[in-house]
């Protein structure tokens, strides 16, 4: 049975993002090209909103599969990002997960992803939302991924 929710005070939206790496020669990160606003046509991590009947762990697996076709990736919770202006639509808090896949993982765009592509860490496009800052924080904290 579906519950109805009425709150006196505004609530933040909860989202998940998946940062997936592969390491053919030097590390690459999987990005999706957004099909919709905000940031239409820009690149971002696969992710989206957590449904009312799922955990963040289930949501990130679902979103990654819907947008890239990838599954069976061991995703570990990394950090929760909650800066006030993360999303121009409304207040959004994102739980970010990180995973690694094998070098020949083929990603195919689906759902609200227009395209998917593996990018070398030294040739990233401009990223949507605060995803550039998120990736920078992750790479700074996990020196073993750096391509140096």
Secondary structure as a PSIPRED ss2 file (coil, helix, strand):
# PSIPRED VFORMAT (PSIPRED V4.0)

   1 X C   1.000  0.000  0.000
   2 X C   1.000  0.000  0.000
   3 X C   1.000  0.000  0.000
   4 X C   1.000  0.000  0.000
   5 X C   1.000  0.000  0.000
   6 X C   1.000  0.000  0.000
   7 X C   1.000  0.000  0.000
   8 X C   1.000  0.000  0.000
   9 X C   1.000  0.000  0.000
  10 X C   1.000  0.000  0.000
  11 X C   1.000  0.000  0.000
  12 X C   1.000  0.000  0.000
  13 X E   0.000  0.000  1.000
  14 X E   0.000  0.000  1.000
  15 X E   0.000  0.000  1.000
  16 X E   0.000  0.000  1.000
  17 X E   0.000  0.000  1.000
  18 X E   0.000  0.000  1.000
  19 X E   0.000  0.000  1.000
  20 X E   0.000  0.000  1.000
  21 X E   0.000  0.000  1.000
  22 X E   0.000  0.000  1.000
  23 X E   0.000  0.000  1.000
  24 X C   1.000  0.000  0.000
  25 X C   1.000  0.000  0.000
  26 X C   1.000  0.000  0.000
  27 X E   0.000  0.000  1.000
  28 X E   0.000  0.000  1.000
  29 X E   0.000  0.000  1.000
  30 X E   0.000  0.000  1.000
  31 X E   0.000  0.000  1.000
  32 X E   0.000  0.000  1.000
  33 X E   0.000  0.000  1.000
  34 X E   0.000  0.000  1.000
  35 X C   1.000  0.000  0.000
  36 X C   1.000  0.000  0.000
  37 X C   1.000  0.000  0.000
  38 X C   1.000  0.000  0.000
  39 X C   1.000  0.000  0.000
  40 X C   1.000  0.000  0.000
  41 X C   1.000  0.000  0.000
  42 X C   1.000  0.000  0.000
  43 X E   0.000  0.000  1.000
  44 X E   0.000  0.000  1.000
  45 X C   1.000  0.000  0.000
  46 X E   0.000  0.000  1.000
  47 X E   0.000  0.000  1.000
  48 X E   0.000  0.000  1.000
  49 X E   0.000  0.000  1.000
  50 X C   1.000  0.000  0.000
  51 X C   1.000  0.000  0.000
  52 X C   1.000  0.000  0.000
  53 X C   1.000  0.000  0.000
  54 X C   1.000  0.000  0.000
  55 X C   1.000  0.000  0.000
  56 X H   0.000  1.000  0.000
  57 X H   0.000  1.000  0.000
  58 X H   0.000  1.000  0.000
  59 X H   0.000  1.000  0.000
  60 X H   0.000  1.000  0.000
  61 X H   0.000  1.000  0.000
  62 X H   0.000  1.000  0.000
  63 X H   0.000  1.000  0.000
  64 X H   0.000  1.000  0.000
  65 X H   0.000  1.000  0.000
  66 X H   0.000  1.000  0.000
  67 X H   0.000  1.000  0.000
  68 X H   0.000  1.000  0.000
  69 X C   1.000  0.000  0.000
  70 X C   1.000  0.000  0.000
  71 X C   1.000  0.000  0.000
  72 X C   1.000  0.000  0.000
  73 X C   1.000  0.000  0.000
  74 X C   1.000  0.000  0.000
  75 X C   1.000  0.000  0.000
  76 X E   0.000  0.000  1.000
  77 X E   0.000  0.000  1.000
  78 X E   0.000  0.000  1.000
  79 X E   0.000  0.000  1.000
  80 X E   0.000  0.000  1.000
  81 X E   0.000  0.000  1.000
  82 X C   1.000  0.000  0.000
  83 X C   1.000  0.000  0.000
  84 X C   1.000  0.000  0.000
  85 X C   1.000  0.000  0.000
  86 X C   1.000  0.000  0.000
  87 X C   1.000  0.000  0.000
  88 X C   1.000  0.000  0.000
  89 X C   1.000  0.000  0.000
  90 X C   1.000  0.000  0.000
  91 X C   1.000  0.000  0.000
  92 X E   0.000  0.000  1.000
  93 X E   0.000  0.000  1.000
  94 X E   0.000  0.000  1.000
  95 X E   0.000  0.000  1.000
  96 X E   0.000  0.000  1.000
  97 X E   0.000  0.000  1.000
  98 X E   0.000  0.000  1.000
  99 X E   0.000  0.000  1.000
 100 X E   0.000  0.000  1.000
 101 X C   1.000  0.000  0.000
 102 X C   1.000  0.000  0.000
 103 X C   1.000  0.000  0.000
 104 X C   1.000  0.000  0.000
 105 X C   1.000  0.000  0.000
 106 X C   1.000  0.000  0.000
 107 X C   1.000  0.000  0.000
 108 X C   1.000  0.000  0.000
 109 X C   1.000  0.000  0.000
 110 X C   1.000  0.000  0.000
 111 X C   1.000  0.000  0.000
 112 X C   1.000  0.000  0.000
 113 X E   0.000  0.000  1.000
 114 X E   0.000  0.000  1.000
 115 X E   0.000  0.000  1.000
 116 X E   0.000  0.000  1.000
 117 X E   0.000  0.000  1.000
 118 X E   0.000  0.000  1.000
 119 X E   0.000  0.000  1.000
 120 X E   0.000  0.000  1.000
 121 X C   1.000  0.000  0.000
 122 X C   1.000  0.000  0.000
 123 X C   1.000  0.000  0.000
 124 X C   1.000  0.000  0.000
 125 X C   1.000  0.000  0.000
 126 X C   1.000  0.000  0.000
 127 X E   0.000  0.000  1.000
 128 X C   1.000  0.000  0.000
 129 X C   1.000  0.000  0.000
 130 X C   1.000  0.000  0.000
 131 X H   0.000  1.000  0.000
 132 X H   0.000  1.000  0.000
 133 X H   0.000  1.000  0.000
 134 X H   0.000  1.000  0.000
 135 X H   0.000  1.000  0.000
 136 X H   0.000  1.000  0.000
 137 X H   0.000  1.000  0.000
 138 X H   0.000  1.000  0.000
 139 X H   0.000  1.000  0.000
 140 X H   0.000  1.000  0.000
 141 X H   0.000  1.000  0.000
 142 X C   1.000  0.000  0.000
 143 X H   0.000  1.000  0.000
 144 X H   0.000  1.000  0.000
 145 X H   0.000  1.000  0.000
 146 X C   1.000  0.000  0.000
 147 X C   1.000  0.000  0.000
 148 X C   1.000  0.000  0.000
